[in-house]
Amino acid sequence: MSRRLANVTLDNLDDLPYRCRRCVFWELDPVNGNRAVEAGDPGLEKEAWISSTLLEWGSCGKIVYVDGVAAGFVLYAPPHHVPRSIAFPTSPVSADAVLLMTAHIIPEFSGGGLGRMLVQGVAKDLTRRGVRAIEAFGDLKWEQPGACLMPADYLLSVGFKTVRPHLRFPRLRLELKSAVSWREDVEVALERLLGSMSPERALRPV
């Protein structure tokens, strides 16, 4: 069984699950997001976001392939590239942090170490860029496996700390004090986040 990790690009964007390929929850603000959905082709907006982010910032996602089949992915970007982040009551994301937008492992591929492989790729990328922290918006009432938000209690359990509390959507942060701490602490934390949840509770966007 062969495994391969690749950066998300316009060439392989269609390898994301159909629902994820057309999801623009994070990529657009609420108003423009609704307009894109009403227009009937949010996939075009997804392409535009990937293209501009790649040009202005660089790699913003990873896809892992197993025998040529896309088995999981993760998306991440600085807050100024993620319009939806401004809509949360606990925004803004810190300027020195990268936002963990969404992540998904295809259920049939879970438990095979693919989460670790994805996280190692992200770790290598962000360490090279000198990133100081990773942040995420958690959901304290998370009940929908298909939602784009991640459960706050799970983020807290793997090392994130609350930097701005809220009754529903706290903002959480994991410090990346050095390249070593990033590789050791964050790989472990995000591997748990990506790999140890049951298939029906896997993180996946709408």
Backbone hydrogen bonds in HBPLUS format (Angstrom, degrees):
<---DONOR---> <-ACCEPTOR-->    atom                        ^
c    i                          cat <-CA-CA->   ^        H-A-AA   ^      H-
h    n   atom  resd res      DA  || num        DHA   H-A  angle D-A-AA Bond
n    s   type  num  typ     dist DA aas  dist angle  dist       angle   num
A0067-ASP N   A0002-SER O   2.80 MM  65  5.05 157.3  1.85 142.6 149.9     1
A0004-ARG N   A0065-TYR O   2.92 MM  61  5.07 151.6  2.00 141.4 146.7     2
A0065-TYR N   A0004-ARG O   2.73 MM  61  5.07 168.4  1.74 158.0 162.2     3
A0006-ALA N   A0063-ILE O   2.90 MM  57  5.33 161.0  1.93 156.6 162.8     4
A0063-ILE N   A0006-ALA O   2.79 MM  57  5.33 159.8  1.83 159.0 165.4     5
A0008-VAL N   A0061-GLY O   2.95 MM  53  4.98 158.6  2.00 117.7 118.4     6
A0013-LEU N   A0009-THR O   3.03 MM   4  5.87 112.8  2.50 143.4 158.8     7
A0015-ASP N   A0012-ASN O   2.89 MM   3  5.43 161.1  1.93 117.0 123.0     8
A0016-LEU N   A0013-LEU O   3.16 MM   3  5.88 170.1  2.17 119.2 122.3     9
A0020-CYS N   A0017-PRO O   2.91 MM   3  5.24 115.1  2.34 108.0 124.3    10
A0021-ARG N   A0017-PRO O   2.76 MM   4  5.93 154.6  1.83 160.5 169.0    11
A0022-ARG N   A0018-TYR O   3.23 MM   4  6.44 140.6  2.39 145.4 153.2    12
A0023-CYS N   A0020-CYS O   3.19 MM   3  4.97 156.3  2.25  97.7 104.9    13
A0028-LEU N   A0024-VAL O   3.27 MM   4  5.93 146.1  2.40 144.3 144.2    14
A0084-ARG N   A0026-TRP O   3.43 MM  58  4.92 165.8  2.45 136.5 134.7    15
A0033-GLY N   A0029-ASP O   2.76 MM   4  5.75 150.8  1.84 161.0 171.2    16
A0034-ASN N   A0030-PRO O   3.00 MM   4  6.14 158.1  2.05 145.8 149.9    17
A0035-ARG N   A0031-VAL O   3.07 MM   4  6.37 155.3  2.14 145.9 153.2    18
A0036-ALA N   A0032-ASN O   2.93 MM   4  6.09 153.6  2.00 143.9 150.3    19
A0037-VAL N   A0033-GLY O   3.10 MM   4  6.39 155.3  2.16 146.3 152.5    20
A0038-GLU N   A0034-ASN O   2.91 MM   4  6.12 161.7  1.95 150.4 155.8    21
A0039-ALA N   A0035-ARG O   2.86 MM   4  6.02 143.5  1.99 143.2 153.4    22
A0040-GLY N   A0037-VAL O   3.06 MM   3  5.24 144.8  2.19 100.3 111.0    23
A0044-LEU N   A0041-ASP O   3.18 MM   3  6.00 155.0  2.25 121.3 125.0    24
A0045-GLU N   A0042-PRO O   3.02 MM   3  5.19 120.9  2.38 100.3 114.7    25
A0046-LYS N   A0042-PRO O   3.02 MM   4  6.40 148.4  2.12 148.3 157.9    26
A0047-GLU N   A0043-GLY O   3.01 MM   4  6.30 156.3  2.07 146.3 151.4    27
A0048-ALA N   A0044-LEU O   3.01 MM   4  6.29 157.5  2.06 144.4 150.5    28
A0049-TRP N   A0045-GLU O   2.94 MM   4  6.16 155.1  2.00 146.8 153.0    29
A0050-ILE N   A0046-LYS O   2.99 MM   4  6.24 168.9  2.00 155.3 157.9    30
A0051-SER N   A0047-GLU O   2.91 MM   4  6.06 166.7  1.93 153.9 157.9    31
A0052-SER N   A0048-ALA O   3.00 MM   4  6.15 170.4  2.01 150.2 152.5    32
A0053-THR N   A0049-TRP O   2.94 MM   4  5.99 162.7  1.97 153.3 158.6    33
A0054-LEU N   A0050-ILE O   2.95 MM   4  6.01 159.5  1.99 149.8 155.5    34
A0055-LEU N   A0051-SER O   3.09 MM   4  6.28 157.7  2.14 146.6 152.6    35
A0056-GLU N   A0052-SER O   2.93 MM   4  6.03 160.2  1.97 148.9 154.2    36
A0057-TRP N   A0053-THR O   2.80 MM   4  5.46 155.4  1.86 144.0 150.5    37
A0058-GLY N   A0053-THR O   3.03 MM   5  6.33 156.3  2.09 141.0 146.4    38
A0076-TYR N   A0060-CYS O   2.92 MM  16  5.21 165.1  1.95 137.9 139.9    39
A0062-LYS N   A0074-VAL O   3.00 MM  12  5.47 149.6  2.09 147.2 156.1    40
A0074-VAL N   A0062-LYS O   3.04 MM  12  5.47 144.9  2.16 147.4 154.8    41
A0064-VAL N   A0072-GLY O   2.98 MM   8  5.46 164.4  2.00 145.7 149.2    42
A0071-ALA N   A0064-VAL O   2.79 MM   7  5.74 175.9  1.79 164.9 166.4    43
A0066-VAL N   A0069-VAL O   2.81 MM   3  5.16 161.4  1.85 144.8 146.5    44
A0069-VAL N   A0066-VAL O   2.99 MM   3  5.16 165.0  2.01 111.6 116.1    45
A0106-ILE N   A0071-ALA O   2.85 MM  35  5.35 162.8  1.88 142.4 147.7    46
A0073-PHE N   A0104-HIS O   2.88 MM  31  5.57 152.9  1.95 154.6 163.7    47
A0104-HIS N   A0073-PHE O   2.97 MM  31  5.57 159.4  2.01 166.6 164.9    48
A0075-LEU N   A0102-THR O   2.99 MM  27  5.55 163.8  2.01 164.0 163.3    49
A0101-MET N   A0075-LEU O   3.13 MM  26  5.60 139.5  2.30 135.0 144.3    50
A0077-ALA N   A0099-LEU O   3.19 MM  22  5.47 153.0  2.27 140.1 147.7    51
A0099-LEU N   A0077-ALA O   2.80 MM  22  5.47 158.4  1.85 147.4 146.9    52
A0081-HIS N   A0078-PRO O   2.97 MM   3  5.64 162.0  2.00 123.1 129.1    53
A0082-VAL N   A0079-PRO O   2.96 MM   3  5.13 165.0  1.98 112.3 116.5    54
A0085-SER N   A0082-VAL O   3.00 MM   3  5.75 147.7  2.11 122.2 130.5    55
A0086-ILE N   A0083-PRO O   3.17 MM   3  5.92 154.1  2.24 120.7 125.8    56
A0087-ALA N   A0084-ARG O   2.93 MM   3  5.44 150.0  2.02 114.9 123.8    57
A0088-PHE N   A0085-SER O   3.47 MM   3  5.89 165.5  2.49 109.0 112.9    58
A0091-SER N   A0088-PHE O   3.07 MM   3  5.35 161.5  2.11 117.4 117.5    59
A0097-ALA N   A0094-SER O   3.13 MM   3  5.45 165.2  2.15 116.5 118.5    60
A0098-VAL N   A0133-ALA O   3.06 MM  35  6.53 153.7  2.13 147.0 148.8    61
A0135-GLU N   A0098-VAL O   3.01 MM  37  6.24 159.2  2.05 147.1 152.5    62
A0100-LEU N   A0135-GLU O   2.97 MM  35  6.21 165.3  2.00 170.9 175.6    63
A0109-PHE N   A0106-ILE O   2.78 MM   3  5.50 159.8  1.82 130.0 137.1    64
A0110-SER N   A0107-PRO O   3.10 MM   3  5.22 168.7  2.11 112.0 115.1    65
A0117-MET N   A0113-GLY O   3.22 MM   4  6.52 155.5  2.28 143.1 149.9    66
A0118-LEU N   A0114-LEU O   2.93 MM   4  6.20 158.4  1.98 151.7 156.2    67
A0119-VAL N   A0115-GLY O   2.95 MM   4  6.16 169.1  1.96 154.0 157.1    68
A0120-GLN N   A0116-ARG O   2.88 MM   4  6.02 158.0  1.93 151.6 157.2    69
A0121-GLY N   A0117-MET O   3.23 MM   4  6.43 150.6  2.32 138.7 145.8    70
A0121-GLY N   A0118-LEU O   3.09 MM   3  5.22 118.8  2.48  96.9 111.8    71
A0122-VAL N   A0118-LEU O   3.01 MM   4  6.40 156.9  2.06 151.7 158.2    72
A0123-ALA N   A0119-VAL O   2.73 MM   4  5.91 163.4  1.76 154.3 159.6    73
A0124-LYS N   A0120-GLN O   2.98 MM   4  6.10 162.6  2.01 145.6 149.5    74
A0125-ASP N   A0121-GLY O   3.12 MM   4  6.28 159.4  2.17 143.7 149.3    75
A0126-LEU N   A0122-VAL O   2.89 MM   4  6.11 175.3  1.89 164.0 163.7    76
A0127-THR N   A0123-ALA O   2.87 MM   4  5.80 155.1  1.93 148.1 155.4    77
A0128-ARG N   A0124-LYS O   3.24 MM   4  6.25 158.0  2.29 138.8 144.1    78
A0129-ARG N   A0126-LEU O   3.11 MM   3  4.99 128.7  2.39  91.2 105.0    79
A0131-VAL N   A0126-LEU O   3.23 MM   5  5.63 176.8  2.23 156.7 155.7    80
A0130-GLY N   A0127-THR O   3.06 MM   3  5.19 158.6  2.11 105.7 112.5    81
A0176-LEU N   A0132-ARG O   2.65 MM  44  4.90 151.4  1.72 151.8 144.2    82
A0134-ILE N   A0174-LEU O   3.06 MM  40  5.36 159.0  2.10 145.1 151.3    83
A0174-LEU N   A0134-ILE O   2.85 MM  40  5.36 156.1  1.90 160.2 167.8    84
A0136-ALA N   A0172-LEU O   3.03 MM  36  5.38 150.2  2.12 139.0 144.6    85
A0172-LEU N   A0136-ALA O   2.89 MM  36  5.38 177.5  1.89 167.8 168.5    86
A0138-GLY N   A0170-PRO O   2.98 MM  32  5.59 163.6  2.00 169.6 171.8    87
A0139-ASP N   A0150-MET O   2.86 MM  11  6.02 137.5  2.05 148.2 158.2    88
A0152-ALA N   A0139-ASP O   3.07 MM  13  4.89 167.8  2.09 107.7 111.5    89
A0140-LEU N   A0168-ARG O   2.87 MM  28  5.07 168.9  1.88 149.4 153.2    90
A0147-ALA N   A0144-GLN O   3.00 MM   3  5.46 168.6  2.02 122.4 124.2    91
A0154-TYR N   A0151-PRO O   3.19 MM   3  5.48 127.1  2.49 101.2 114.0    92
A0155-LEU N   A0151-PRO O   3.19 MM   4  6.54 159.8  2.23 152.6 158.1    93
A0156-LEU N   A0152-ALA O   2.96 MM   4  6.20 161.6  2.00 155.1 160.0    94
A0157-SER N   A0153-ASP O   3.05 MM   4  6.16 143.8  2.19 134.1 143.6    95
A0158-VAL N   A0155-LEU O   3.24 MM   3  5.43 145.9  2.36 100.8 110.1    96
A0160-PHE N   A0155-LEU O   3.13 MM   5  5.55 155.3  2.19 152.3 144.6    97
A0159-GLY N   A0156-LEU O   3.31 MM   3  5.47 166.4  2.33 110.3 110.2    98
A0161-LYS N   A0173-ARG O   2.83 MM  12  5.26 162.1  1.86 140.9 145.3    99
A0173-ARG N   A0161-LYS O   2.79 MM  12  5.26 151.6  1.87 142.4 151.7   100
A0163-VAL N   A0171-ARG O   2.95 MM   8  5.89 168.6  1.96 157.9 161.8   101
A0171-ARG N   A0164-ARG O   3.02 MM   7  5.23 162.1  2.05 144.6 148.8   102
A0182-TRP N   A0178-SER O   2.90 MM   4  6.10 155.7  1.96 151.4 158.8   103
A0183-ARG N   A0179-ALA O   3.06 MM   4  6.24 162.5  2.09 144.1 148.0   104
A0184-GLU N   A0180-VAL O   2.89 MM   4  6.08 169.3  1.90 157.3 160.7   105
A0185-ASP N   A0181-SER O   2.76 MM   4  5.34 146.2  1.87 135.8 146.4   106
A0186-VAL N   A0182-TRP O   3.19 MM   4  5.15 130.3  2.45 115.1 128.7   107
A0189-ALA N   A0185-ASP O   2.95 MM   4  6.15 165.0  1.97 148.0 152.9   108
A0190-LEU N   A0186-VAL O   2.81 MM   4  5.83 174.3  1.81 154.7 156.6   109
A0191-GLU N   A0187-GLU O   2.87 MM   4  5.73 141.5  2.02 136.5 147.3   110
A0192-ARG N   A0188-VAL O   3.12 MM   4  6.33 157.3  2.17 146.1 150.9   111
A0193-LEU N   A0189-ALA O   3.06 MM   4  6.37 156.5  2.12 142.0 149.1   112
A0194-LEU N   A0190-LEU O   2.83 MM   4  5.94 155.2  1.89 145.9 151.1   113
A0195-GLY N   A0191-GLU O   2.69 MM   4  5.55 154.3  1.76 148.0 156.1   114
A0196-SER N   A0192-ARG O   3.04 MM   4  5.09 162.5  2.07 131.2 134.7   115
A0201-ARG N   A0198-SER O   2.77 MM   3  5.23 150.5  1.85 117.2 127.3   116
A0202-ALA N   A0199-PRO O   3.16 MM   3  5.02 165.2  2.19 106.3 107.4   117
